[in-house]
Amino acid sequence: MPVLVGTSGWQYRDWSGVLYPAGRPQRLWLEEYAAHFATVESNNAFYRLPAPHTFADWRERTPDGFLFAVKASRFLTHIKRLRDPEEPVRRLLAHAEALGDRLGPILLQLPPTLRADPQALDACLACFPPGTRVAVEPRHGSWWNPDVREVLTARGAALCWADRGSRPVTPLWRTADWGYLRFHEGAAQPWPRYGATALRSWAGRIADAWPREADVFAYFNNDPGGAAVRDADAFRRLFPS
């Protein structure tokens, strides 16, 4: 498939008049979003795991081929800090499986205070059934070491390539045959937009790392003022359909 580009979430009131027509009720925003983008990163589960019927409802409201990336619970990543992962992973998947064929990757965003623990990461990744796509976004510099890279590669988990300030803040390791990128804040004006040069640079990095047939997911998390919508739309236009 081509590079799949979307945003981190879709329920932002200041997107009314940007992505959503003025006056469009919030209960119809997902349908409107899915008419413009082929994927979305859902942060809901990070704060409070939605019930299976909520995931099932999202499935029914989106077209064939649409994919949800699901951010894993902060209970697993920030409270347990990857320890005792069996039950949190099992509960997450038991709920998210209601998405059916709309379920895309699972994102593990680690807290910035969590230092590298390759053994804990490996044990956590081992809890996911074979074939589950898991992306990992560490945020402490100690994670950038060969042991961590080896764990990710052995488990087929993607290191999340992250950008802040229109520059990479993670190593550009390719640890899986698919990719995952998050754009947190650009350096262009108006804040927090990304400029054309930065977006072209990222498109080049993707092209250098993966063949065209590889699945690569890219999400813009710079939501204020609809920046994520505008940047995601510009970024996806850089890739042939």
For each residue, the residues with C-beta under 8 A, 3 or more apart:
1: 4 213 215
2: 212 239 240 241
3: 206 216 217 218 236 239
4: 1 38 39 67 215 216 217 218
5: 37 38 39 218 219 220 232 235 236 239
6: 37 38 39 40 41 69 217 218 219 220 232
7: 10 33 37 40 41 219 220 221 223 228 229 232
8: 40 41 43 182 219 220 221 223 228
9: 12 40 41 42 43 223
10: 7 15 29 30 33 40
11: 26 29
12: 9 15 223 226
13: 16
14: 18 223 224 225 226
15: 10 12 18 19 20 29 223 226 229
16: 13 20 21 22 24
17: 20 21 22
18: 14 15 225 226 229 230
19: 15 32 33 36 226 229
20: 15 16 17 24 29 32
21: 16 17 24 32
22: 16 17
23:
24: 16 20 21 28 29 32
25: 28 29
26: 11 29
27:
28: 24 25 31 32
29: 10 11 15 20 24 25 26 32 33
30: 10 33 34 58 61 62
31: 28 34 35 61 62
32: 19 20 21 24 28 29 35 36
33: 7 10 19 29 30 36 37 40
34: 30 31 37 38 40 61 62 63 66
35: 31 32
36: 19 32 33 233
37: 5 6 7 33 34 40 232 236
38: 4 5 6 34 65 66 67
39: 4 5 6 66 67 68 69 104 217 219
40: 6 7 8 9 10 33 34 37 68 69 219
41: 6 7 8 9 68 69 70 71 107 182 217 219 221
42: 9 45 58 68 69 70 71
43: 8 9 46 47 71
44: 47 48 49 50 54 71
45: 42 48 49 50 70 71 72 73 92 95 96
46: 43 71 72 73 74 109
47: 43 44 74
48: 44 45
49: 44 45 73 91 92 95
50: 44 45 54 55 95
51: 54 55 95
52: 55 56 94 95 97 98
53: 56 57 98
54: 44 50 51 57 58 98
55: 50 51 52 58 59 95 96 97 98 99
56: 52 53 59 60 98 99
57: 53 54 60 61
58: 30 42 54 55 61 62 68 99 102
59: 55 56 62 98 99 100 102
60: 56 57
61: 30 31 34 57 58
62: 30 31 34 58 59 66 68 102
63: 34 66
64: 101
65: 38
66: 34 38 39 62 63 102
67: 4 38 39 102 103 104 217
68: 39 40 41 42 58 62 99 102 103 104
69: 6 39 40 41 42 104 105 106 107 135 180 217 219
70: 41 42 45 92 96 99 103 104 105 106 107
71: 41 42 43 44 45 46 106 107 109
72: 45 46 76 77 88 89 92 106 107 108 109
73: 45 46 49 76 77 88 92
74: 46 47 77 78 79
75: 78 79 80 88
76: 72 73 79 80 82 85 88 89 92 108 124
77: 72 73 74 80 81 82 108 109 110 111 114
78: 74 75 81 111
79: 74 75 76
80: 75 76 77 83 84 85 88
81: 77 78 111 114 120
82: 76 77 85 108 110 114 117 120 121 123 124
83: 80 120
84: 80 87 88
85: 76 80 82 88 89 123 124 127
86: 89 90 127
87: 84 90 91
88: 72 73 75 76 80 84 85 91 92
89: 72 76 85 86 92 93 124 127 128
90: 86 87 93 94 127
91: 49 87 88 94 95
92: 45 49 70 72 73 76 88 89 95 96 106
93: 89 90 96 97 128 129 132
94: 52 90 91 97
95: 45 49 50 51 52 55 91 92 98
96: 45 55 70 92 93 99 103 106
97: 52 55 93 94 100 103
98: 52 53 54 55 56 59 95
99: 55 56 58 59 68 70 96 102 103
100: 59 97 103
101: 64
102: 58 59 62 66 67 68 99
103: 67 68 70 96 97 99 100
104: 39 67 68 69 70 133 217
105: 69 70 133 134 135 158 178 180 217
106: 69 70 71 72 92 96 128 132 133 134 135
107: 41 69 70 71 72 134 135 136 137 160 180
108: 72 76 77 82 124 134 135 136 137
109: 46 71 72 77 137 139 160
110: 77 82 114 136 137 138 139 140 143
111: 77 78 81 114 139
112: 139 140
113: 140
114: 77 81 82 110 111 117 138 139 140
115: 140 142 143
116: 138 140 142 143 145 147 148
117: 82 114 120 121
118: 121 122 145 147 148 150 151
119: 122 123
120: 81 82 83 117 123 124
121: 82 117 118 124 125 136 148 151 152
122: 118 119 125 126 151 154 155
123: 82 85 119 120 126 127
124: 76 82 85 89 108 120 121 127
125: 121 122 128 134 136 151 152 155 157
126: 122 123 155
127: 85 86 89 90 123 124
128: 89 93 106 125 132 134
129: 93 132
130:
131:
132: 93 106 128 129
133: 104 105 106 158 176 178
134: 105 106 107 108 125 128 155 157 158
135: 69 105 106 107 108 157 158 159 160 180 217
136: 107 108 110 121 125 152 157 158 159 160
137: 107 108 109 110 160 162 170 182
138: 110 114 116 143 144 148 159 170
139: 109 110 111 112 114 162
140: 110 112 113 114 115 116 143
141: 144
142: 115 116 145
143: 110 115 116 138 140 148
144: 138 141 148 170 171
145: 116 118 142 148 149
146: 149 150
147: 116 118 150 151
148: 116 118 121 138 143 144 145 151 152
149: 145 146 152 153 159 173 175
150: 118 146 147 153 154
151: 118 121 122 125 147 148 154 155 157
152: 121 125 136 148 149 155 157 158 159 173 175 176
153: 149 150 156 175 176
154: 122 150 151
155: 122 125 126 134 151 152
156: 153 175 176 177
157: 125 134 135 136 151 152 175 176
158: 105 133 134 135 136 152 175 176 178 179 180
159: 135 136 138 149 152 170 171 173 174 175 180
160: 107 109 135 136 137 170 180 181 182
161: 168 170 172 179 180 181 182 205
162: 137 139 168 169 170 181 182 184
163: 166 167 168 169 181 182 183 184 185 186 198 202
164: 167 169 184 185
165: 169 185 186 187
166: 163 186 187 188 194 195 198
167: 163 164 187 198
168: 161 162 163 171 172 205
169: 162 163 164 165
170: 137 138 144 159 160 161 162 173
171: 144 159 168
172: 161 168 205 209
173: 149 152 159 170
174: 159 179 209 210
175: 149 152 153 156 157 158 159
176: 133 152 153 156 157 158 179
177: 156 210 214
178: 105 133 158 210 214 215 216 217
179: 158 161 174 176 206 209 210 214 215 216 217
180: 69 105 107 135 158 159 160 161 216 217 218
181: 160 161 162 163 202 206 216 217 218 219
182: 8 41 137 160 161 162 163 218 219 221
183: 163 186 194 202 218 219 220 221 222 228 231
184: 162 163 164 221 222
185: 163 164 165 191 192 221 222
186: 163 165 166 183 191 192 193 194 195 198 222 227 231
187: 165 166 167 194 195 198
188: 166 193 194 195 198
189: 193
190: 193 225 227
191: 185 186 224 227
192: 185 186 222 224 227
193: 186 188 189 190 222 227 230 231
194: 166 183 186 187 188 198 199 220 222 227 231 234 235
195: 166 186 187 188 198 199
196: 199 200 234
197: 200 201
198: 163 166 167 186 187 188 194 195 201 202
199: 194 195 196 202 203 231 234 235 238
200: 196 197 203 204 238
201: 197 198 204 205
202: 163 181 183 198 199 205 206 218 235
203: 199 200 206 207 235 238 239
204: 200 201 207 208
205: 161 168 172 201 202 208 209
206: 3 179 181 202 203 209 210 216 218
207: 203 204 210 212
208: 204 205
209: 172 174 179 205 206
210: 174 177 178 179 206 207 214 216
211: 214
212: 2 207
213: 1
214: 177 178 179 210 211
215: 1 4 178 179
216: 3 4 178 179 180 181 206 210
217: 3 4 6 39 41 67 69 104 105 135 178 179 180 181
218: 3 4 5 6 180 181 182 183 202 206 232 235
219: 5 6 7 8 39 40 41 69 181 182 183 232
220: 5 6 7 8 183 194 223 227 228 229 231 232 235
221: 7 8 41 182 183 184 185 228
222: 183 184 185 186 192 193 194 227 228 231
223: 7 8 9 12 14 15 220 226 227 228
224: 14 191 192 227
225: 14 18 190
226: 12 14 15 18 19 223 229 230
227: 186 190 191 192 193 194 220 222 223 224 230 231
228: 7 8 183 220 221 222 223 231 232
229: 7 15 18 19 220 226 232 233
230: 18 193 226 227 233 234
231: 183 186 193 194 199 220 222 227 228 234 235
232: 5 6 7 37 218 219 220 228 229 235 236
233: 36 229 230 236 237
234: 194 196 199 230 231 237 238
235: 5 194 199 202 203 218 220 231 232 238
236: 3 5 37 232 233 239
237: 233 234
238: 199 200 203 234 235
239: 2 3 5 203 236
240: 2
241: 2
